[in-house]
Structures are given as structure tokens and as C-alpha cells.
Amino acid sequence: MESNAARWIINVVAFILFALMVITGAAAWLLPHGGGPASAVYGLRQALRAVHQVGALLFSLTIVIHLLLHARYIRQNLKKSALIKDR
């Protein structure tokens, strides 16, 4: 796969996962707390938290891939700013 296409795809996936985390996190936070395990709201809240956690893991993975795809760019800019030395 072409490098630019891979970067574009990983950026879109990262954005979608970020939006999923924001939506599920906000929804779980806004739902009423308490009610016990028998409450329907409790079940929905727990499901949202589970989706939020899986989304966070996948988002973290996409960010690592994103950084790896941009490693050359990052290295070049660190060299320009003299934070790392040329070998």
C-alpha cells in the first residue's frame, strides 16, 4: 500500500475511534449513576464503558501505528531543532 494512502487510512481510523471514545465516555458519564445491576440504565452504562475501553485500546494502537508511519518526518524535525544528532 502506498505510504500516503496508509497514513490517510490510519488517520481516519484514529479519528473515528477518538470520536467513539468521546461519545461513549460522555454518554456513560451523563447517564444516572446507581440503580444497581437490575437497572436497565446500569446495563447500558456498563456496555458503554466496555465499548469505551475497547475503543481506547484500539485508539492507542492506531496512534502507535500513526507515529511509526510518521517516524521519518518526526526524526527530520528533531534533527532540524537539534534535539537529536545526525549519525
N, C-alpha and C positions, 0 to 999 in steps of 0.2 A: 504494500500500500504506500502511496506517495506520502511523504512526510507532512506536507501541508494538510492533506486530507485527514491523516491520523490526528493531527493537532486539532483540527476543526471538530472532528467527531468526539474526541475526549473532552474538549471544552463544552460542547453541547451536553454531553452526558453529565459532566460535572455540574453544569448549571441546573439541569433537571433534578439531579439528586439534591442539590442545595435547596431548590425550591420545595422539594418533597420534605426535606428536614424542617424547613421554616414552617410550612403549612401544618405538618403533623405535630411539631413541637408546640406551636401556638394553639392548635385545637386542643391538644391534651392539657395544656396549661389553663385554657379558658373553661374547659368542662368542669362542672362542680366536683369538688373533692369529697371523698367519703361515700357513704351509701352501702358499703360492704360488697362482698363478692356476689351477692344475689342481685344487685342493681344492674340494670342494662347499661347505664351510663358508666359504671365501673368497668364493665366488659369492653365497651367502646374505648374508654380511656386507656386500658391496658393494651388493646390492639394497636391504638395509635402510637403508644410508647414503643411497642415492639417494632412497628414499621419504622419509626424514627431511629431506633438503634441500628437496625439493618441498613437503613439509608446512610447513617453516619459512617458505618464501616465501609460501605461501597464508595461513599464520597471520599473518604480518606485514601482508599486505593486509587481512585481516579486522580487525586491530587498528586500522589507519588508518581503515577504514570505521566501526568502533565509536567511535573518537574523534570523527569527523565527525558521527555521529548524536547524540553527547552534547555537542556543542560549546556549545550554549546553556546547558546545566547547568554545564559547566566554566567558561564565561565568567561566569555569575552568581556562582559560588562564588569566583572570583578577584576579582570586584568587591567581594564581601562582606568578603573578607580584605584588601582594599586593595592587592592585588598589581598590579591594573590599575585605571586610572581610567575613569570614565564619560566618554563623548564629549559 
